[in-house]
Amino acid sequence: MAGKKCLKCEIFHELASMSHACVNKKAERVSFCNDKYHACVAFHENCIVELTVTDKETDEIPFYLHFQMREPESSRNNIKAFFDFFMKKEEGKDELDVAALAKSRPIKLLISCTSGMTSSYFAYTLQNSLSSEGLVMAIDAVSYTQIDKVWEEYDYILLAPQIAYKLPEYQSKYGKKVMTIDAMDFARGNVNGVVNRIVRLDRGVA
């Protein structure tokens, strides 16, 4: 726990030191604004970090991600995605590759996060996107604590950014069928990009 607390202090200090940062030390928040977005990094108990980007004109939230800081690499990767979006380096959301999907074999996907809640919503959104095109894919979501019980039932296991740090552990157990969902795709709900990647990988064209 002490290590995670140090990481939290280190990242908070780095963000607070950035130019144009608006710092609320009491609330443990660091905010940034540009012409289009208001962006906020909020630090909570148990080393939970919440990354939110709000469209100033519409009040919509096109980027949202929360995670527990477990180790530096995945934590910084998530924060990098946040700033890439805020600085408009991101590309638009992908279109579903309907032709590739229509030719693919039946694929079973398992999506996992810490509790299973955000991965369930991501799976639901992905299923809706497929259904709108008349396509079907078996997609389930579970907490990472359940993966050991069901992994054999799925062709691919996708880890949400919240548990990206567990990739080496699960790949050592279950091989390359385990992969992470890109933090940018997950935070933006870019479900089409995720499923396109899986289908192309499965067909050997990724």
N, C-alpha and C positions, 0 to 999 in steps of 0.2 A: 504493500500500500504506500509505503514511503516513496518508492520509486515513481509511482503514478502521480503522487502529489507533487514531486519535483518536476515531472513532465508538465503537469498542469501549470505550475508557476512559470516554468520556462516559456511555454507557448503563450501564456497570457502576457508575459513581459514583452515577448517579441511582437505580438500584435499591438499592444499598447504603445510600443515605440515607433510604429509605422507612421509615416506622414499622413495627415488627414484623419487619423483615428480619433474617435470620440469615446473616451473611457469613462465608465462608471464603475469605480473600484468596489463600491459597497455592494452593487448588484452583480459584480463580476461579469460585466458585459463590455464588449468592444464593438463599436458600430462604425460603418463606413457609408458614405453616400456618393453617388454620381448623378448625372442628369436623369438616368432611367431608374436606378434601383436604390433602395435602402437595404443594407446588409448588416446582419448582426451575428456575432459569435457570443453565445451565452454559456457560462460555466456553471454547472450545478453540482449538487452533492454526489458523492461516489464517482467523481471524475467523469461525469456525463457532460458532453459538449453538444450544444444545439446550434446548427448552422442554418440560418434563414435568410433568404433573399426575397424582398417584397418589391413588386412593381409599383412605383410611386403613383402612376396614373390610374391603374385599375385596382390596386390593393390586392391583386392576386399574388400567390407565392409560387413562382416557377421553379424554385430550388429549395429543398428542405432535406436536412439529414441530421440525425442525432446518433451518437455513438459514445461508448465508454472508452476512455483512453487506456489501452492496455499496454501498448508499446509505441515507440516513436514513429516507425515507418508507416503503418497504416493510418495513424492519427494525422501525420503531416500530409499524407496522400489525400485524405478526406478534406483537409483544410485547403490544399492546393486546388482541388476541384471547385471548392467554394469560390476562391479568388479567380480562377479561370472563368467561371460563369459570370461573376460580378464584373470582370474586366472585358466581357464580351468576346472571349476567345473561343467559346463553345460553338459547335455547329448546331444546326436545327435538328429536330428529332427525325429519326429515320422513318421511311415508308416501309411497310411490311412487304417483304419479298414473296409475294403470293405465288409466283411461278415456281420458285425453289421449294416452297412449302408444299405445294401440290404434288411435287415429285418425290418428296422425302418419305422415308419410312416412318412408321409411327414411333414417336419419341416420347419418353416419359421423363419429365423434369421434376426435380425436387429443389425448392428454394428455401433457404434457411437463414434466420437471423438470431438475435439473442432470445427473444421470447416467442417468436413466430407471428407476431402481430403485423409488423411492417412488411414482412415477406408475404404474409397472407394477402395484404392489400395489393402488393406488387403482382402476385400471382393472379388475383382477381382482375386487375387491370389488363394484364397480358391475355387472360382468357377472353375478356370482352373484345379486345382488339382482334383476336383470331375469329371469334364468333361473328363479328361484323363482316368478315370476308367469307363466311361459310366454312371455316377451317376448324379442325379439332386437334387438340394436343392434350395429353394427360399432364396436368400440372398440379402439384401439391406444395404445401408450405408447412414447415415445422420449426420448432425451436432446435437449436444446435444440439441440445441434450438428447434429442430423439433420433439423430442421424444414425447412430450406431445400430438402432433397432430396425431401420427400414432401408438402408442404403442399397441393398441388393435388388430392390424392386425398381430402381431407376437407372436410366441411361446416363444422366448427367445430374450432378449436384452443384447448385449455384449458391455460393456464400455471399450474403449481403455485405456491404462495406463495414457494418458493425462488427462482423466476425472475420474480416479478411485476415487478421493475424493468425487464424487457425488453419490457413491453407496448407502450410507445410505438414502439420499434424495429420490432416485428413488425406492429403495426397500420399503420405507414407502408408496410410491404412488402405486406401481405396483406389489409389492410382490417379491417372490424369482425367478420369471422369469428373473429378472435383475441380472447380474453378471459381474465381471470384466474379461478381458483377462490378463493372466499373463504377466508381463512386459518382461520376458525372451522370451516367445513365440511370442509376438508382435514384439519385436525388431529384432528377428531372422527370422521372417516370418514363424514360425512353424505353418502353417495353419492346417496341418493334426492333430496335437495334440489338437488344439482347437475344431475342429469338432468332433473328437473322444470323447472328454470329454462331449460335448453336447449330442451326441447320447447315450452314456452310461448312462448319467444322466437321459435322457428321458425314457430310458428303465428300470431305477431303479437299475442299476448295478454299478453306480459310487460310 
